[in-house]
């Protein structure tokens, strides 16, 4: 299945990993899916950890 690049190399690499499941027996799919899920979750977590380019306005 064709995939549209997201523009984020790490995310794109994880999504490409899904193609590995195509060559495995059904019982091997879980390992691939869990690996991809873990990688995508880590990428999202890293977004929260990155410093922002624009500081937040402090409200009083």
Secondary structure, DSSP 4 states (H G I P E B T S, - for coil): ------S-HHHHHHHHHGGGGGGS-HHHHHHHHHHHHHHHHHHHHHHHHSPPSSPPPP--
